Amino acid sequence: MGREGGSGNGIKIKKMRIIHLSDLHLSKDNLSSLKQFYLTALLKDLNNWQKEKSIDLVVLTGDLIDKGGSSFKDGEDVYGIVEKDFITPILQTLKLDKTRFLFIPGNHDVIESKIEDLIEDGMINNKFDNIDRINKYLDDYKTTIHSGIERISAFSEFEKKFYAGNSDCYLTNFESCFVVGIDGERVGIGAFNSAWRCSSKLPSDKLLFGTKQVLNANDYFKSKGTTLNIALIHHPIEHISEVDKNELNSFLHTNKFHILLCGHTHRGDNVLHLAQEINSLLLLLKQHLAIQEKALIHLRQAIQF
């Protein structure tokens, strides 16, 4: 179809169906509403869509929990609740295994009680003044938790547990990458972490990303021979700091990512096509949800490309 994917082969997938979910914001207060109202409606829709044509992939682009799970008691397995009461029913309805459900952290997955003020002040004001220093930090703490990213440790542990035994992926504290087979082709999904610097005190112009995430993902997808690559980032690119926003946008294009799916804004339009031929390739069934306080916001949109 003209443009090449990560392996250098042309894109050959004729049709793909993705369910895009985002901003679940699970809390103790909305758990009952989630199970009684939203999930029932969602599963009904998914079942109907599945009867029309099989769903290939489900993605959840961040904010699995609300305010770091602070509404739950200390010691409660909040992500375990997300898996049991939300993810598992979806997988059972669609008859998919865990390799077909992919998620990334959002700012609400950060546990603020784990942020040390002194270290945080130093990281904001001194440590990350250029892209090279940011990327070096990503390299240094790819698999070990530094105090500066302790805030995402609970999410990271859940991710490791959820994908244990999946041989077609690699997981880090920043980017995690997955390869799935769809329509006889190998599809790469870069699950990127834009929340590792998040806190309620972080100035809006200090949301760092670290473009090494994209380069690492590209290397992995090349080694796996993918022909279509999808990027998942919780924050839309315009929310990323000026330090690495332009480079991130450039790297997503030059490293052959074809689709970008985001969350955070609680809108149903967070899809960016990074390759022209995707317009004739993809059937994207988009689900964007947000559960705020006691109100359930359910936005639904189906788009044919």
Secondary structure, DSSP 8 states (H G I E B T S, - for coil): --SB-TTSSB------EEEEE----B-TTTHHHIIIIIHHHHHHHHHHHHHHS---EEEEES--BSGGGTTS-TT--HHHHHIIIIIHHHHHHHT--GGGEEEE--GGG--GGG--HHHHHHIIIII-SSHHHHHHHHHHTSSS--GGGGGGHHHHHHHHHHTTT-SSEE--SS-EEEEEEETTEEEEEEE--S-TT--TTS-GGG----THHHHHHHHHHHHHT-SEEEEEESS-GGGS-TTTHHHHHHHHHHTT--EEEE-SS--S--EEE-SGGGGGT-EEEEEEEEEETTEEEEEEEEEE-
